[in-house]
Every structure is written in structure tokens, then in C-alpha cells.
Amino acid sequence: MLSPSHKLRPSSMKAQLFVSGNNNPVRDHFCYVYLLQSLKNYKFYTGFTHDLRKRFYQHQHNFSRYTKYKGPFKLIYYEACLNEYDALAREKYLKSGMGKRYLKNRLKRFLSLTG
């Protein structure tokens, strides 16, 4: 029998969303929106992932097409969401002008310390 919440998830959502090999009940349920800063050109990169450690490793080792050869990176901010679509919407917001202003205000102390 399907759970009552199945109707909340669009049919396009991956069936394996909450399943992974390590069976960690905390890590399996979160989606992450993150902000990286390049230590090479000091630019910021915003992204989304189900596995933050793996994605950070991919950025650091040039497996990401967009950030290839722009690293090394520093992870300076992330948010965890229980719902993939909330996380994707948050990523889209943080990439917008208002989202960038939000991050600038949220990270004011960090940004002032790093110049």
C-alpha cells in the first residue's frame, strides 16, 4: 500500500530518492544546496546534491564540468532540505539577484574576514 505522502511527490521523482548503499537514516533523507568559493579566482558557485561530501570531492578533483580547473574550493555555506523540490527551488533562489543578496548578508562576517 502506498503511503499518504506519495501523492505529494510528482511521478517524475526518482524512486531511489531515499535509498543508498550506506543505509544512514540521516544522510539518506537530505538534499543539500551549497555555496563554494574558488581559492583560485575567489568566485562563488552554488549547487545542489544528495551527497554533499561526494559532490565536494567531485568539485575538488575536476569531475564537475562547470567548475573544472577553477578549484581548489572552500565549502562556505550549505542548507539541508528534506524534499528535493524544496532544495531545487532554494538553489534557484540563491542563484537569483535576491538570493545573492541574502547570501551576502548571511555571510557578512565571513566575507569581511576573507576580503
N, C-alpha and C positions, 0 to 999 in steps of 0.2 A: 504494500500500500504506500502511496506517495505521502510525504509529509505535507502539512498545510502550507509550508513556506515554498513548496515547489512552484506554486502559481506566481510567486513574486519574481522568480528568475526567468528571464527570457529563454526560449528554446535554444538560442544560439550560444548560451553559456556552456563552457566546457564541462562535460560530465565529470572530469577528473579534477575539478577545481580544488576540492578539499582532500585529495588523496596524494600522498607522496611516499617515497621509499623509506623515510626515516620515522614515520608514524609519530611525529612530535605534535601533540594536540594543540599547542600554542602556535607554532610556526606554520602549521598546515592551514590555518584559518585566516591568516592575514595577507593582505595585499599592501604593497608599500609604494609610496610616492617619495622620491628622494631628490636632493639637490647636491650636486657635485661641484667642486671648484677645481679647475685645472691649475696645477702648480707650475705649468709651463707658460700659459698665456693669461691666467687668472680669470678666465671666463667661467660662467656658470652653466650647468647642464641639468635639466630637470627630466626625470624619467619615472617609469612605473615598472614594478616587478612583483612576482610572487615570492622570490627568494633573493633577499637583499644582499646577502654575503656572496652568492654566486654571481649576481649581476655586477657587484662592485669588482669582483675578480675579473670579470669579462672586460670591464672598462679599463682596469689597470693593465691588462695584458693584450690590448688592442683587438679584442674579439667583437667590439661594437663598431659598426661601420661609421656612425656619425661622429664618434669621439676618437676614432682611430688616430694614433700619433699625436693626440692632444694632451695626453697624460704625462706624468702621473697625476692622480686626482686625490682630493681630500673629500670625504663624505662630511658635509657640514650641517645637513638637516634631513630628517625624514619624518613621515607620518605613516601610521599603520591604520588600515581600514579593514573591517570585516567583510565588506562587499566589494567585489571587483569593479562594479559600475560606479560606486561612490569614489573609489580610488582613481578611476579613469577621468571622472568629472573633475576631481580635485587636481589632477595633473594638468588638465586643460586650463583650469582656472589659474593655477600657479604659473603657467606659461603666458597668460594674458597680461596686459598692462597693469590691471588692478592686482593681479596675483603677484607680479614682480614687486609692486609697491608694498604689498602685505609682507612678503619675504624680507624686503629691505628693512621694514620697520621691526619685524620679528627678530631679525638677526643684527639689529643695530649695534649691539655691543661687540659681537664677533667681527663685524665688518670694520668697526672703528679700530679694533686691535690689529687687524691684518692690513690696514692701509687702504 
